[in-house]
Structures are given as structure tokens and as C-alpha cells.
Amino acid sequence: MSCPLCAAQLAPVGSEWCRCGGCGYEISTEAHQLHRELVDFFERDPDKFFTEVRERRDAIRALEPVWQRSC
């Protein structure tokens, strides 16, 4: 796996974490997998990616009481 910040190789630290040898960035293997999936989705179809992001945002925002919304 490569670092999402500096592209250096990530090395395993324990069974569920990785650390970058170049910049010290740390990420869990699960979070890194999610990052890769989102980047791949964005690169395949940016318009669809942002449409889905807006839909998820709106669905989550709809669960929040209106008086607690900041925007």
C-alpha cells in the first residue's frame, strides 16, 4: 500500500495499522481500503461520486433536528 499523503510505501505496524516510512502518516488497514475505494470511485466517475456524496449528506442531515443544523 502507498501513503495517501506522500505516496511512499506504508509498512505494517501490528496487525491492523500501517505507517508511512516517508512522512510518519498512520492509517488503519480498514480505513486505507475505504480510502482506495473512494479514490477509485471518484476517478471512474466524478459526477456520480459527488451525486452520491450529496445524497448521503442529505440523508444524514434529514435525521438531524432542524434547529441543530448549522447550514
C-alpha positions as CSV (number, residue, x, y, z in Angstrom):
1,M,0.0,0.0,0.0
2,S,1.2,3.5,-0.6
3,C,0.7,6.6,1.6
4,P,-2.2,8.8,0.5
5,L,-0.1,11.9,1.5
6,C,3.3,11.4,0.1
7,A,3.0,8.1,-1.9
8,A,5.8,6.3,0.0
9,Q,5.2,2.7,1.0
10,L,3.2,2.0,4.1
11,A,4.6,-0.6,6.4
12,P,2.5,-2.7,8.7
13,V,2.6,-1.7,12.4
14,G,0.8,-4.6,14.2
15,S,-2.0,-6.4,12.5
16,E,-4.4,-3.6,11.8
17,W,-2.3,-0.4,11.2
18,C,0.2,0.8,8.7
19,R,2.8,3.7,9.0
20,C,4.4,5.6,6.2
21,G,8.2,5.5,6.2
22,G,8.4,8.9,4.5
23,C,6.1,11.2,6.5
24,G,5.0,9.1,9.5
25,Y,1.4,9.1,8.5
26,E,-0.6,6.3,10.1
27,I,-3.8,4.7,9.0
28,S,-5.7,1.5,9.8
29,T,-5.9,-1.1,7.0
30,E,-9.7,-0.8,7.0
31,A,-9.5,3.0,6.6
32,H,-6.9,2.7,3.9
33,Q,-9.1,0.2,2.0
34,L,-12.1,2.7,2.2
35,H,-9.8,5.5,1.0
36,R,-8.7,3.5,-2.0
37,E,-12.3,2.5,-2.9
38,L,-13.4,6.2,-2.7
39,V,-10.5,7.4,-4.8
40,D,-11.2,4.7,-7.4
41,F,-14.9,5.6,-7.5
42,F,-14.0,9.3,-7.9
43,E,-11.5,8.6,-10.7
44,R,-14.0,6.4,-12.6
45,D,-16.9,8.8,-12.5
46,P,-16.5,12.1,-10.6
47,D,-20.1,13.3,-11.3
48,K,-21.6,10.2,-10.0
49,F,-19.3,10.2,-7.0
50,F,-20.4,13.8,-6.0
51,T,-24.0,13.0,-6.6
52,E,-23.8,10.1,-4.2
53,V,-21.9,12.2,-1.6
54,R,-24.7,14.9,-1.8
55,E,-27.4,12.2,-1.4
56,R,-25.7,10.7,1.7
57,R,-25.2,14.1,3.2
58,D,-28.8,15.0,2.6
59,A,-30.0,11.7,4.1
60,I,-27.8,12.2,7.2
61,R,-28.9,15.9,7.5
62,A,-32.5,14.8,7.3
63,L,-32.0,12.8,10.6
64,E,-30.8,15.9,12.4
65,P,-33.4,18.2,14.1
66,V,-33.7,21.4,12.0
67,W,-32.8,23.6,15.0
68,Q,-29.4,21.9,15.3
69,R,-28.4,22.4,11.7
70,S,-25.6,24.8,11.1
71,C,-26.3,25.4,7.4
